[in-house]
Amino acid sequence: MNEINFNLLSPVSYPGEQVDSSQSIDLNDVFSEDYLSLLKKYNGGVFFENGAKYSINNSIPNISLGYIDVIFLYGLSDDDNGLLYRISMYSSNIPSGYYPLGESSGGDQVCINIKTGEIYFWWHEAPTDPESLYFLSKNIESFIDRLTPIEGYEEDLDNTIDKIDTSKTWLGF
């Protein structure tokens, strides 16, 4: 993985609240050593201060900008931002054979196929399971390497915060 490009996303640790996870999965069987080493550098999940996007080549419903945003990568911690907790949390929603590894906006997830290591986008509002997963990358390393900052992300975030502070509601009405 290209750590220089990753650092351009301004990754910061974002620990969550402590939870007990009912999952006992050997993450070494699913995730590469390089990816687990990257996550170990952060105490909790990884939030991207500059925003992160992944350009897509295929059509995904409700994605019209040509990319998905990646808000967060789940960490190795024993909290609600940890991989084990999120795997447990989504186990009845995401099709069998896939684990969530990160979050996109609106509750969609970036997932890994636990047998092939391929990365998929899970559209959580899909009408059926076969229509909910969209191929993104052949492995986690190539997925991480293709993440780029979202231009104007801080400005958009500031405008959103101003709207929320002014209206006192997320809906703005």
N, C-alpha and C positions, 0 to 999 in steps of 0.2 A: 504494500500500500504506500501511496505517496503521502507522507506525513506533512510535507510542506504545503501541498494543496489542501489537505485536511485542516491545517491551522489557519488558512485563509477564511474558513467558515466561522472563525472565532468560537471554537467549542469551549464550553464551560461546564463544570460539574454541576449537576442539579440533583442533590439527594432528596429523596421523598420521606414519607413518614414510615416508621418501622412497622412491618407486618410479619406475620407468620405465613410462610409459603407451604402449601401442601405438596408441592412438586419436589421430587428428588431426581433431577435429570443431570446426567453428566454432560455439561455443555461442551466439553472437549470432543464429544462424539458428533456434535452438530456444527460447531463454529471452529474456524481455523485458529491456529495458535497466534497468528499475526493479529487477527481481529480481537481475540481475547486479551492479548497484550495491550492493544490500543485501549480497550475498555478499562483495563486495570489502572491506567494513568489517571482515571477520573473516579472520584469518590461519589458514586451514584450514576445516574443517567447522564447523557451528553446532550446539552441544549446548544443550539447554534444561534449565537447572538446576531450574526449577519444573515440569518436565514440560509437555508440550503435548498437547492432544487436539483432534480434529476430529469434531464431531457428524455422524452419518450419518443419511440419510433412508431408505436402502435396506438390505436384508438382506444381510449378508456372513457367510458361514459362520464359525463360531467367534468371532464378535464379538457378545457379548450385552449389553454395557454401553451400547450406543447411540452409541459413538464409537470411533475408532481413536486410538491414541497415536502421536505422532510424536516419536521420540527424538532424531533427528539429521537435519540437512540437509547434504548433501555440498557441499563448498566448491570454490573455484577453484584450489586448491593442487595441486602435483605430488606428492601423497602418497597413501597408501591411503585417505584420507578425501575425496579430490578427485573431482569429477564424471567426468573422463575415465577415471580408473582404474575407478570403479564401473560406468560404461557398458561398458567392456571386460569387466570381471569378470562382469557379468550378461547379456552379449550372447547367450549360448547358452541362457539360462533364460527371460528375459522375452520375451514375444511380439514379433516384429519390428514396428518402428514406434513403440516405446516406449522411453524412457530412464528409469532410476531417478534420482530427485532427492533422496530421503530415505529414512530407515529407520524402520520400525515395529517393535514387539517381535516376537520369534520369527522374525526373518529376513524378514518381509514388507516390501514396498517401496512407497513412494509414487512414482508414475511420471508422466511427461508424454507425451502423444501428440505425436510430433514434427511431425505435419502440422497438427493442429487447436489444439494448446496446451492441450487439456483435461487435467485431472488425474485419475488413476485410482489405486486401491489394487490392488496385485498380491498375491494370496494365493498364496504359493509352494507350497502343498500341494494345489492344485487338480488334479482328475483330468485335465483337458484344458485347453489354452490358452484356448479361448473362455470357459471357466468361471473363469478365473483373474483377470480384470480387472473391477473394479467402479468405476463412475463416481463421482467425488467433487465436482468443481468445473469450471466452464467455463474457468477460467484460473488461473495461478499466483497472481496478485494476490488474487483472491477466496478462494483456498485459504489463503493466508497470513493474510488479514484475519479468517478464521473460526477460526484457532487460538486456543485459550484455555488458561490454566493448569489443571493437574489438581489439584483440591483434595486436600490431605493427601498430596501426592506426596512431600514431604521426609520425613514420618513413615513412609510406606511404604518409602522408600528406606533410612531408618535401621533399620527393623525387618528388612529384607532383609539389610543389611550385618551386623547383629548375629547373625542366623541363620547367615550364611556364616562369620563369625568363630568362632562357637561350635562349629559342626559340622565346619568345614574342608572342606565340600563344598557344591556348588550344589544337590544333590538332597536333602540333609538327612536321609539315612538311612545 
